[in-house]
Amino acid sequence: MNRGAWFKKLVMPAFFLIVFLGFNFEAGARAGGGSGFSGGGFSSSGGGFSRGGFSGGSRNSGSSIALLYLIFNYPYISIPLILFLIFLTIWSSKGVRQTQIAAKIRRRIRRQETAELEKAETDLTKRDPDFTRHGLCKRVEKSFIVIQNAWTGQNMKPARHFISDGIYERFSLQLEMNKASLLHNQMSEIKIISSEVVAIRSDKFFDSVDIKITAQAVDRFFSIKDGRPVLGGPNPEIFTEYWTLLRRPGAKTKADPALLENYCPNCGAPLELLDRTECPACKAMINSGEYDWVLTEITQESEYRCLPHHNVPGLDQFVEKDPAFSVCHIEDRTSVVFCRYIAAEFFADIKYIVKLSEEEFIHLNQSDFTPLKNGYHRFYADSAVGSVELLEIMPGGKQHEFDFLRVQVCWSGHIREAKVPGLIKPEFNKSRLFRHEFVLKRKKGIKSSEKNILTSIHCPNCGAPETKNMKAYCEYCKTPLNDGSRDWILHDIRNFSGYAGDLPETSTYSGELHCRNTRTPCPDNEMLIAGAVRMMLVDNVISAQEKQLLEHFATFKRVSPERLEVIISSVQEGTIRPEYPDDPVLKLAYLKAMALMCLSDGKAAREELKLMESLGCRLGFSSRDVRNILNTQQKNLYKSLKNTVL
């Protein structure tokens, strides 16, 4: 076939066919289906420009004749092209449909979240008409600066009156350890970029508000000895934290300055530097939540989850027997126990932990609180709490005189041996992630006190502040504090054993603390990445391609490259142990859970899809299986949101 014949038989018909089909598809899309201007506008009879020129019927007849001519005269070209263009049209419409569904999901999720937040705010303003989200954010922004300045000044007293015992202990003990390490951590050029209320919850004990704060600051460490810089550069870094504040349901927003402004919310007296939580003028317990908002938790962005407390297995049944039992108190007290344990190891001194743990725990772990033979101390350096979460309540069985709790603490740090006091430079790059569960216990039949919910380091009997010494009782009223007769005490610390499923009412502590009826968790971004790393390390190696997928995914989930390396190293070294699903049902459940996480914005991003396909392959699923799982979860999510008010 010469060039002219080839052009005439193949190229020309293909060209005209594409033009013809393209014109036909465009005309059909414009005039059909009720979109565009059908039934009105320029149409007087429902079809095109029918007043003259081309009529809808004559054009369609001519198009049909032309199409038949091309098919009969050039079948080898026209028929494949027709089939291809039909496939392309169907594929494109499917993609458009997916995009439309994703957009609707995003809109409905946002509207649902907004509606829930507005409803919670409306319920709150019924009890407190002067409450506004904007007003609280502005107050909290000032408190944020107060805390940063107090930290830089190495004295948390300026913030003592509006923070819980758990927050105060965390900061104060860290400052104490910094001084013993001959370090001064300075935060300068602090600037708040934004703040917004992201969640409002209420129960019979507290109103709770979560505020997202994005700020920037220059974060540097200096030597106390000679003032030379030890770590950190001169450039500001942007960071995001979630602050949780609590207040009693009966408290009201005041027009005058109150607790967050350094004034007693009860009598209005100015609050000077305090090392206690009692107003000197009226003797009110100012950080009890009775009068104003109290900061109870600070969570990093990558670990934040808004979970209702009623998800805790065994909670409803336990509250029936102990109406004043509070998840907030348990998590605040566990935070105190964790910080005290870290301090006891650092200083090699049990006085930090003796009032909060049972004698047997001290005895079994005595070596952890004793200096090494060379005089050095062995401890976890650069420790930082990520989150604290009550996992499960286990009432004691007939043979046990105690009830038990499992509380998960996600934190980071690394083992170090050093002379204390002495210069101990931070080595955050050596930190590893840990997930431990702190097992607390309390004698059966003991009732919680509504007055002591946020006072985790005060005597539950007389309310006196705790003193750090070797005595296991209150120095004021002589009440024993380490026997579980008044409050929850530390029984054990062990590796995270899993989330508990919904337990029957008769479920009790049987002598072995382990996870039963494990459920698929709702992981934070870091644990989601850790689970992916765990699956990639089944053959003990992460390929370059998989590493690149992880990097893209981490960036998408706002996890820094440095933090990603810490996560990978933590999984490799076994400091965190995400479970590997070895059962087909669990494998599918894991992929479904991951799909829902990836669909938080309505549609899985390319980075998320690639990572899911890679993990699915390791679990025995094809790329098509993974896409089907994603599509199914997307459809289910879309259906579940259909009842949302638009």
C-alpha angles and dihedrals in degrees: 000000000000122000094260094050091046090052092047097046101039116017101039097051091044090051094049092044093054092046091047095047093043090053092046094049092047093048092047093049092050098047105031138069098035094282125125115013103333116150094017146025109058095359121098098172105022099266129084124285095337097163091083145326111039118018121200093243099048094048093051090050092052091047092053092051091049091049092051090048092054094046095051097042100038106022097151091059105029100047097051090044092050091050091046093050091047089052090046091051093049092045092049093048089050090052091048089050092052091049091049092050091048091050091049091049091051092049094046094046090051092046092046091050090046092047092049092047093047092047091050089048091049091051090049094048090053086068095031111029093183095057117114130169092226092051093051092047091054091051092048092050089060090048089050090059091046091055094046091050092046089052092050089047089053091232123098095190094101087063099034096101097060102038130078124246090258094056092043093051092047093054098036096050091046090053090048090052091045090055091049087050089052090240134135116196110204126194111196139167089032114186128173111221099184145338130195139168108246101173140019121190132174136193134161092280106039149009107226128200128187115204123192111215123189115189143152132223144156106255115197139158122218133187112253089209100060105358095243118147113259104177139001137047135249096255121098118247125211118229138169128215134178115223120201117203127186133200134171114259091242095056119107135208109255127217090214123068111281141173099323089050093053098260129117106259090210105049103007096239116150113256114224124193104316133190090186136053098234123102108241091216107045100013092233118156093243101190096048092099091243093115111018146357118300126198108236106162141023116196128185117239097247092053101041118120127165103222125165113237093231087077089079109109112238095016099113093049093047094049089056088064096034108032095181094053108129130195088204092059093048094050092044092049092047089052088055092048091051094050091046091050091052090048092048090056093044095051094031089230127125093204088091094059107023096095094046103048137053119259093246091058091052090048095049093047100037092122090062089063097044127089118248120253091263090055094253123128123233113214147134108276127204090016118179131176116232101179143337120212133175106231107179145354116219117188112211119257125239091277095051128077093198138069117219138213132197113212122182119219117191110196145144136228143113137239115261138169117211145141113270119237097031141098108298110177117209116256103185092162088068093054119116131197121252134190112195131166117222111211112211127187139193133179115271116258095027112133124219120239121234089210095060101050096112098027101085096157098042125094107268089214106048102008095237117151114258120253121213108239140113094273116107094206139065110276091213104049099011092234112159110246104183103056101073093244093119110019143359115292133191114270102167146342118219142155117286108273100190142274118300123238124226105297127213117249091253094055111125140170106278101188097270118084108211138126116273128192092009115212132200106268128223097239128201118237094268094052090046089056091044090055090052091050090050091056092046090053095057087105090038095248138085112210122226090250092051091047089054090050090052092050092051092045093048091051090050090051092048095248112142122235089245091053091047090057089051090051093049093047091047092055092044092052094042099240086130120031115196108194116253109224105233097168120081091230092051091046091055091044090052093051091047091051091048090048091055090050090051091048094058087111094044097260134045112251120232092256091052093047093050092049092048091050091050093049092042090055090055090050093050099262125127123229087254090054090052092049090048090051090050093047092048093049090047091052092047091049090048092051093047090054096048092094092057113118107250 
